């Protein structure tokens, strides 16, 4: 029985890894995207808010790509071949972020603005390229003028969505002037997140008649109905909590917007998974067609069973140890 379900198990593990990455690395990419709107002192606070976490956050991307490579090699080849250039740009952005993160603290004071700019540029490259890849993936890995235009739009909207989740993260981790600034950023950025979800939702049914039937035909549409209803409720929670915080920053929970936004991202990801299942490459390769042999998957599963709890444990430990408001980031 487990042999029959191995491809689905690995697809679920890969999907979970991608979702966790989008939420966790999404907020630290978002913090970098907000750098141009903060002063020098606030940038130090912003870096301190993600300093203990950003390395561990990127581990989830490595895990997701690793699962794709070893469990679904045919899909890995198709996806990475089609998205070679944006993947390359994303990696350049992530490398630039990592270098700038370290150098901005250790470099002479006169060079600090240069590394701050590099940190923003790396965040922008990584965010925009991920959005571009998402847009191309949704439309079946096809490259026409219309597909590229849509992918560029999704790249811009995902960048705004990341800046939004970065802002609500800062609400939970900051205080004083930065807290007030983060609330303002979040109140403006929420509309980008809404537009991004709306654009993906509008485009997805046009990918294939199969997906359109899942969304619009009865009774399949009933299975999807809870997702937009719950998403609308979460958007209302986020909007109202930000409005209350704007009036009285210390009178309400600072973490409500972040957790509600994370749940909103999860619902959006769930809607995509529902729409594209059982395909791992839209309308080209199913999960079963792309999967490795069962004998290989069972060996890989043992490795994942060892590695995944370790990743979860050290990630959870870092969030527990460094909970609460961030202070200064020091290397001495």
C-alpha positions as CSV (number, residue, x, y, z in Angstrom):
1,X,0.0,0.0,0.0
2,X,2.7,2.5,0.9
3,X,4.5,1.8,-2.4
4,X,1.4,3.0,-4.3
5,X,1.3,6.2,-2.3
6,X,5.0,7.1,-2.3
7,X,4.7,9.6,-5.2
8,X,1.8,11.4,-3.4
9,X,3.7,11.4,-0.1
10,X,6.8,13.0,-1.7
11,X,4.6,15.5,-3.6
12,X,3.0,16.5,-0.3
13,X,6.4,16.8,1.4
14,X,7.7,19.0,-1.5
15,X,4.6,21.1,-1.4
16,X,4.9,21.6,2.4
17,X,8.6,22.6,2.0
18,X,7.7,25.2,-0.7
19,X,4.9,26.6,1.4
20,X,7.1,26.9,4.5
21,X,9.8,28.5,2.4
22,X,7.4,31.1,0.9
23,X,6.2,32.1,4.3
24,X,9.5,32.1,6.2
25,X,11.9,33.3,3.6
26,X,9.1,35.5,2.3
27,X,9.2,37.7,5.4
28,X,12.9,38.1,5.4
29,X,13.0,38.9,1.7
30,X,10.2,41.3,2.5
31,X,12.3,43.0,5.2
32,X,15.1,43.5,2.6
33,X,12.6,45.0,0.1
34,X,11.6,47.6,2.7
35,X,15.1,48.9,3.2
36,X,14.8,51.9,0.9
37,X,11.9,53.2,3.1
38,X,13.8,53.1,6.4
39,X,16.6,55.2,7.9
40,X,20.0,53.8,8.9
41,X,19.0,53.1,12.5
42,X,15.8,51.3,11.5
43,X,17.7,49.2,9.0
44,X,19.8,47.9,11.8
45,X,16.7,47.0,13.7
46,X,15.2,45.3,10.6
47,X,18.3,43.2,10.1
48,X,18.3,42.2,13.8
49,X,14.7,41.0,13.4
50,X,15.7,38.4,10.8
51,X,19.3,37.8,11.8
52,X,18.8,34.6,13.8
53,X,16.4,33.1,11.2
54,X,17.2,33.8,7.6
55,X,19.8,31.0,7.1
56,X,17.4,28.4,8.5
57,X,14.5,29.8,6.4
58,X,16.4,29.1,3.1
59,X,16.9,25.5,4.1
60,X,13.3,24.8,3.1
61,X,14.1,25.8,-0.5
62,X,17.0,23.4,-0.5
63,X,14.8,20.6,0.8
64,X,12.1,21.3,-1.8
65,X,14.5,21.4,-4.7
66,X,16.2,18.3,-3.4
67,X,12.9,16.4,-3.2
68,X,12.1,17.5,-6.7
69,X,15.4,16.3,-8.0
70,X,15.5,12.9,-6.4
71,X,11.8,12.0,-6.2
72,X,10.6,13.6,-9.5
73,X,13.6,13.7,-11.8
74,X,11.5,14.1,-15.0
75,X,9.7,17.1,-13.6
76,X,13.0,18.5,-12.3
77,X,14.4,18.4,-15.8
78,X,11.3,19.9,-17.4
79,X,10.9,22.7,-14.8
80,X,14.5,23.7,-14.4
81,X,15.2,23.6,-18.2
82,X,12.3,26.0,-18.8
83,X,13.1,28.2,-15.9
84,X,16.9,28.1,-16.1
85,X,17.4,31.9,-16.5
86,X,15.0,33.0,-13.6
87,X,16.5,30.3,-11.4
88,X,20.0,31.7,-12.1
89,X,18.8,35.3,-11.3
90,X,17.2,34.1,-8.1
91,X,20.4,32.4,-7.0
92,X,22.4,35.6,-7.8
93,X,19.9,37.5,-5.6
94,X,20.2,35.1,-2.7
95,X,24.0,35.1,-2.9
96,X,24.0,38.9,-3.0
97,X,21.7,39.0,0.0
98,X,23.9,36.7,2.0
99,X,27.1,38.6,1.3
100,X,25.5,42.0,2.0
101,X,23.9,40.7,5.2
102,X,27.4,39.9,6.6
103,X,29.4,42.8,5.1
104,X,27.0,45.6,6.1
105,X,27.8,44.9,9.7
106,X,31.5,44.4,9.4
107,X,32.4,46.9,6.7
108,X,33.6,50.4,7.5
109,X,30.8,52.8,8.2
110,X,31.2,54.7,4.9
111,X,30.6,51.5,3.0
112,X,27.5,50.5,4.9
113,X,25.0,52.3,2.5
114,X,26.5,50.3,-0.4
115,X,25.9,47.0,1.3
116,X,22.4,48.1,2.3
117,X,21.7,48.8,-1.4
118,X,23.1,45.4,-2.2
119,X,20.8,43.7,0.4
120,X,17.8,45.4,-1.2
121,X,18.9,44.5,-4.7
122,X,19.4,40.9,-3.8
123,X,16.0,40.8,-2.1
124,X,14.4,42.3,-5.2
125,X,16.1,39.9,-7.6
126,X,15.1,36.9,-5.6
127,X,11.5,38.0,-5.1
128,X,10.8,39.1,-8.6
129,X,12.4,36.0,-10.2
130,X,10.3,33.7,-7.9
131,X,7.2,35.5,-9.0
132,X,8.2,35.3,-12.6
133,X,8.7,31.5,-12.2
134,X,5.3,31.2,-10.5
135,X,3.6,33.0,-13.4
136,X,5.3,30.8,-16.1
137,X,4.6,27.6,-14.1
138,X,0.9,28.5,-13.7
139,X,0.6,28.9,-17.5
140,X,2.2,25.6,-18.3
141,X,5.9,26.6,-18.8
142,X,5.1,28.3,-22.1
143,X,6.9,31.4,-23.3
144,X,4.8,33.6,-25.5
145,X,4.5,37.4,-25.2
146,X,1.3,37.0,-23.2
147,X,2.8,34.4,-20.9
148,X,5.9,36.5,-20.3
149,X,3.8,39.6,-19.6
150,X,1.7,37.7,-17.1
151,X,4.8,36.3,-15.4
152,X,6.3,39.8,-15.1
153,X,3.0,41.0,-13.5
154,X,3.1,38.1,-11.0
155,X,6.8,38.9,-10.3
156,X,5.8,42.5,-9.4
157,X,2.8,41.4,-7.3
158,X,4.8,38.7,-5.4
159,X,7.4,41.2,-4.6
160,X,4.8,43.5,-3.1
161,X,3.3,40.5,-1.2
162,X,6.7,39.6,0.2
163,X,7.2,43.2,1.3
164,X,3.8,43.0,3.0
165,X,4.6,39.8,4.9
166,X,7.9,41.5,5.8
167,X,6.0,44.5,7.2
168,X,3.7,42.4,9.3
169,X,6.7,40.4,10.6
170,X,8.3,43.7,11.7
171,X,5.1,44.6,13.5
172,X,5.6,41.6,15.7
173,X,9.4,42.1,16.1
174,X,9.8,45.8,16.4
175,X,8.8,48.7,18.7
176,X,8.8,52.5,18.7
177,X,9.3,54.4,15.5
178,X,10.0,51.2,13.4
179,X,6.7,49.7,14.7
180,X,4.8,52.7,13.5
181,X,6.5,52.7,10.2
182,X,5.9,48.9,9.7
183,X,2.1,49.4,10.4
184,X,2.1,52.1,7.7
185,X,3.9,49.8,5.2
186,X,1.6,47.0,5.9
187,X,-1.5,49.1,5.4
188,X,-0.3,50.0,2.0
189,X,1.1,46.6,1.0
190,X,-2.0,44.6,1.8
191,X,-3.5,45.7,-1.5
192,X,-0.6,44.2,-3.4
193,X,-1.1,40.9,-1.7
194,X,-4.8,40.9,-2.5
195,X,-4.1,41.8,-6.2
196,X,-1.5,39.0,-6.4
197,X,-3.9,36.4,-5.1
198,X,-6.6,37.8,-7.4
199,X,-4.4,37.7,-10.5
200,X,-3.3,34.1,-9.9
201,X,-6.9,33.1,-9.1
202,X,-8.2,34.7,-12.3
203,X,-5.5,33.1,-14.5
204,X,-5.6,29.6,-13.2
205,X,-8.9,28.4,-14.7
206,X,-7.7,29.5,-18.2
207,X,-4.8,27.0,-18.1
208,X,-6.9,24.1,-19.0
209,X,-10.6,22.9,-19.3
210,X,-9.8,20.4,-16.5
211,X,-8.9,23.1,-14.1
212,X,-11.9,25.3,-15.2
213,X,-14.2,22.3,-14.5
214,X,-12.7,21.9,-11.0
215,X,-13.4,25.5,-10.3
216,X,-16.7,26.1,-11.9
217,X,-18.5,22.8,-12.6
218,X,-20.9,21.4,-10.0
219,X,-20.3,19.7,-7.5
220,X,-16.5,20.2,-7.9
221,X,-16.9,23.9,-7.3
222,X,-18.4,23.2,-3.9
223,X,-15.1,21.6,-2.8
224,X,-13.2,24.8,-3.6
225,X,-15.8,27.2,-2.1
226,X,-14.4,27.2,1.4
227,X,-11.0,28.6,0.2
228,X,-12.2,31.9,-1.2
229,X,-14.6,32.3,1.8
230,X,-11.8,31.7,4.3
231,X,-9.5,33.9,2.3
232,X,-11.9,36.8,2.4
233,X,-12.4,36.3,6.2
234,X,-8.6,36.4,6.7
235,X,-8.2,39.5,4.6
236,X,-10.9,41.2,6.8
237,X,-9.0,40.1,9.9
238,X,-5.7,41.5,8.6
239,X,-7.3,44.8,7.5
240,X,-9.1,45.3,10.8
241,X,-6.2,44.3,13.0
242,X,-3.9,46.8,11.1
243,X,-6.6,49.5,11.4
244,X,-6.7,48.9,15.2
245,X,-2.9,48.9,15.5
246,X,-2.8,52.2,13.6
247,X,-5.1,53.8,16.1
248,X,-3.6,52.1,19.2
249,X,-0.3,50.3,18.4
250,X,0.2,48.8,21.9
251,X,-3.5,47.9,22.6
252,X,-3.7,44.9,20.3
253,X,-1.7,41.8,19.4
254,X,1.2,42.6,17.2
255,X,1.3,39.1,15.8
256,X,-2.3,38.8,14.5
257,X,-1.5,40.3,11.1
258,X,1.5,38.0,10.5
259,X,-0.3,34.8,11.5
260,X,-3.4,35.7,9.4
261,X,-1.2,36.5,6.4
262,X,0.6,33.2,6.8
263,X,-2.7,31.4,6.8
264,X,-3.8,33.4,3.7
265,X,-0.6,32.3,1.9
266,X,-1.4,28.7,2.9
267,X,-4.9,28.9,1.5
268,X,-3.6,30.3,-1.8
269,X,-1.1,27.5,-2.0
270,X,-3.8,25.0,-1.2
271,X,-6.0,26.4,-4.0
272,X,-3.1,25.9,-6.5
273,X,-2.4,22.4,-5.3
274,X,-6.1,21.5,-5.6
275,X,-6.2,23.0,-9.1
276,X,-3.2,21.3,-10.6
277,X,-3.5,17.9,-8.9
278,X,-2.6,15.3,-10.2
279,X,-0.1,17.2,-12.4
280,X,3.3,18.2,-11.2
281,X,4.1,19.9,-14.5
282,X,0.8,21.5,-15.5
283,X,-1.0,19.5,-18.1
284,X,2.2,17.6,-19.1
285,X,3.5,15.3,-16.3
286,X,1.4,13.8,-13.5
287,X,2.9,13.0,-10.1
288,X,3.0,9.3,-10.9
289,X,4.6,9.8,-14.3
290,X,7.4,12.0,-13.0
291,X,8.2,9.9,-9.9
292,X,11.2,7.8,-9.4
293,X,11.0,4.0,-9.1
294,X,9.3,2.9,-5.8
295,X,12.5,1.1,-4.7
296,X,14.3,4.5,-4.9
297,X,11.6,6.4,-3.3
298,X,11.5,4.1,-0.2
299,X,15.2,4.7,0.3
300,X,14.8,8.4,-0.1
301,X,11.9,8.4,2.4
302,X,14.2,7.0,5.1
303,X,16.6,9.9,4.4
304,X,13.7,12.5,4.6
305,X,12.4,10.8,7.8
306,X,15.8,11.6,9.4
307,X,16.5,15.0,7.9
308,X,13.0,16.6,8.1
309,X,12.6,16.3,11.9
310,X,16.1,17.9,12.4
311,X,15.2,20.8,10.2
312,X,11.9,21.3,12.0
313,X,13.6,21.0,15.4
314,X,16.4,23.5,14.8
315,X,14.1,26.0,13.1
316,X,11.6,25.8,15.9
317,X,14.4,26.1,18.5
318,X,15.7,29.3,16.9
319,X,12.2,30.9,16.9
320,X,11.7,30.0,20.5
321,X,15.1,31.2,21.7
322,X,14.9,34.5,19.8
323,X,11.2,35.2,20.4
324,X,10.0,38.6,21.4
325,X,11.0,42.0,20.2
326,X,14.4,42.3,18.5
327,X,17.0,44.6,19.9
328,X,20.5,45.2,18.3
329,X,22.5,42.9,16.0
330,X,26.0,42.4,17.3
331,X,29.0,40.3,16.1
332,X,31.3,41.0,19.0
